[in-house]
Amino acid sequence: MTGGGGVRRFARDNGLGLFFVVTFLLALVGQAIAGHADFNNQLATDRLQQVSFGEYVTTSDFAVDVSENWQSEYLQFFLYIGVTVWLLQRGSPESKQLHKAGTESDEDQLVGEHAKEDSPGWARAGGWRRAVYSHSLLLVMGTIFLLSWLVQSITGVAAHNEQRLRQLQAPLSWSGYLGAADFWNRTLQNWQSELLAVASMAVLSVYLRQRGSPESKPVGAAHDATGVEG
């Protein structure tokens, strides 16, 4: 009984993260299955030998499809975390209150002498540790974005060159691929969709509501109420 209660408590306390991890894995498996079928259809069109599912998930084609989505998602979070420090949207729960633009005071941020007993240790510390921890979320998101974009470029040039070889064309170098239309087409088609989604959320949440969601204002809140969550 105690063990079951512990599992239920863990699921309740981590339900949001667990939901998105599980749905992410299901979507990744679904992408792999659909991608494998599409890849083999292309091979059949080119009269080449088809590959197994295990072989497909280790190909550069699968890797570039995954990494190009990851890098755009982390770019979205990197930009959103960074620009919302300074930029505001009146009436949006996605914005800080209008008088809080900037990095705010130590008292507001509960650092140094203003830290509480349960504050993280590096928030109480000074010097480089506090400076790093104060920007740790942005630094990690930016690092993951850059790494996934690097992976996209490496796997992308491999996949692109494989197609070129099938057409008896000379392969491109990695630096050459960074300036190629294929690389920027893959990159920008993902960027524009992520940026549109964030802009829609920031603006539509000014006027629309979802009762009970922290991403929405209370149903009865005024349209110009800013930084208020339901």
C-alpha positions, 0 to 999 in steps of 0.5 A: 500500500505504501509503495502504491501510494508512493508511485501515485504521489510521484505521478501526481507530483511529476505528471506534467513532465511525465506526460510530455516525456511519454508523448515525446517517445510515442511521437518519436517512435511514430516518426521512425515508423513513418520515416522508415516507410517513406525512406524505403519508398524512395529507395524503391523509386531509385531501384535500390535495396531497402533497409530494415527498421534498425538500419533506418534509425541509424541513418543520417536521414533519420538523425537530421529529421530529428535534430532539425526539430530539436534545434528549432524547439530549443531556439524557441525556448532560448529566445523566449527566456531571453527576450522576456527579461526585457520585452513586455506584452500588455495583457499577456500572462506570458509577459512580466508585469510592465514595471518589472522589465530587466533583470530585477533587484536582488531582493526581487530575485531572492539572491545573496542576503535576500535568499531564503532558507530553502533557496538553492545554494548558488543563489545564496553564494556570490561571485561567479557561482551566482552569476552562472546560476542566475543565467543557467536556464538560458545557458543550458537552452542555448547550449542544447540549441547549438549542439542540436544545430551542429548535429543537424548540420553534420547529419544533414550534409551526410544525408544530402550527399547521399542523395547527390551521389545517387544522382551522380553529383559531387558531394559537398563539404560540411562548410559548403553545406552550411551555405546550401539551400537544403540546410537553410530550407530545413532550418528556416521552415522549423524556425518560422513555425516555432516563432509563430506559435510563440507570438500566437500564444503571447498575443491570443492569451491577452484576450482568450482564456482557459479556466484552470490553466497557468498559461491563461489569466483567470477567466474574469481578469481584465484584458490589460491585466499583465503577468497574471496567471489563472 
